[in-house]
Amino acid sequence: MTIVFNLLRSRLEQEQKRLTEELEQLRASKHPTSERREGSPFGKREEEATESFELEKRLALEKRVKDQLADIEHALHKFDEGTYGLCDNCGQPIDPARLEALPQANLCLSCKAKNAKGKLSSG
């Protein structure tokens, strides 16, 4: 089991590095929006709408990457604490097949299903 956990930790560390680089690229690709366009005092609405859409898309992508990175960092922290592979909710071991598929999983399937049902019924 230790060998499997070492492989999972390595995968998590590689994914952490990849996501960190992706986040840096997203932040570096910010376009200055303070530039005024020549011509109409109102600017070109189509271009502004496109820029607005692109900004929203980039911000959503940046949030998704940050959330994924937080999940991976949480899993790596659990490695350091010696609690990796245990459900954050009930404390039971997470199925190794689930960890193999999703190394950053922090809930067992039972708790994940309960969590999903709770979010659906309350929202």
C-alpha positions in Angstrom: 0.0 0.0 0.0 2.9 2.3 0.7 4.2 2.0 -2.9 0.7 2.8 -4.2 0.5 5.9 -1.9 4.0 7.0 -3.1 2.8 6.8 -6.7 -0.3 8.7 -5.9 1.7 11.4 -4.1 4.0 11.7 -7.1 0.9 12.1 -9.4 -0.5 14.8 -7.0 2.8 16.7 -7.0 3.1 16.6 -10.8 -0.5 17.8 -11.1 0.2 20.5 -8.6 3.1 21.7 -10.7 1.1 21.6 -13.9 -1.8 23.6 -12.3 0.5 26.1 -10.8 2.1 26.8 -14.2 -1.4 26.9 -15.8 -2.5 29.5 -13.2 0.6 31.6 -13.8 -0.1 31.5 -17.6 -3.7 32.6 -17.0 -2.6 35.5 -14.8 0.0 36.5 -17.4 -2.5 36.6 -20.2 -4.6 39.4 -18.6 -5.2 42.0 -21.2 -5.3 45.6 -20.1 -8.9 46.8 -20.4 -8.1 50.5 -19.7 -7.2 51.2 -23.3 -9.7 53.5 -25.0 -10.7 52.9 -28.6 -10.5 55.6 -31.2 -13.7 56.5 -33.0 -17.1 56.5 -31.2 -17.0 57.8 -27.7 -18.9 54.7 -26.7 -16.4 52.3 -28.2 -17.3 49.3 -30.2 -20.0 47.4 -28.4 -19.4 44.1 -30.1 -15.7 44.3 -29.2 -16.5 45.2 -25.6 -19.0 42.4 -25.4 -16.4 40.0 -26.7 -13.8 41.3 -24.3 -16.3 41.0 -21.4 -17.1 37.4 -22.4 -13.4 36.5 -22.7 -12.7 38.0 -19.3 -15.6 36.0 -17.7 -14.3 32.9 -19.4 -10.8 33.5 -18.2 -11.9 34.2 -14.6 -14.1 31.0 -14.5 -11.1 29.0 -15.8 -8.8 30.6 -13.2 -11.3 29.8 -10.4 -11.6 26.2 -11.6 -7.8 25.8 -11.6 -7.5 27.4 -8.2 -10.2 25.0 -6.8 -8.4 22.0 -8.3 -5.1 23.2 -6.9 -6.7 23.6 -3.4 -7.9 20.0 -3.6 -4.5 18.7 -4.5 -2.8 20.8 -1.8 -5.3 19.5 0.7 -4.5 15.9 -0.3 -0.7 16.6 0.0 -1.3 18.1 3.4 -3.2 14.9 4.4 -0.1 12.9 3.3 2.0 15.0 5.7 -0.5 14.5 8.5 -0.6 10.7 7.8 -4.4 10.9 7.1 -4.2 10.4 3.3 -6.7 7.9 2.1 -9.2 8.5 4.9 -12.5 10.2 4.4 -12.6 13.8 5.7 -16.2 13.2 6.8 -16.5 9.8 8.4 -12.8 8.9 8.8 -13.2 5.5 7.0 -10.7 4.4 4.3 -11.4 5.6 0.8 -11.6 2.8 -1.8 -8.2 2.5 -3.4 -9.8 2.3 -6.8 -11.4 5.8 -6.1 -8.0 7.1 -5.1 -6.4 5.6 -8.2 -8.9 7.4 -10.4 -9.0 10.6 -8.3 -5.9 10.9 -6.1 -7.2 14.2 -4.5 -10.5 12.5 -3.4 -11.2 13.5 0.2 -14.5 11.7 0.7 -15.5 8.1 0.4 -18.2 7.3 -2.1 -20.9 7.1 0.5 -20.1 10.5 2.0 -19.7 12.0 -1.5 -23.2 10.8 -2.4 -24.6 12.2 0.8 -22.8 15.5 0.1 -24.1 15.7 -3.5 -27.7 14.9 -2.3 -27.5 17.6 0.3 -26.3 20.2 -2.2 -29.1 19.2 -4.6 -31.9 19.4 -2.1 -30.8 22.7 -0.5 -30.0 24.5 -3.8 
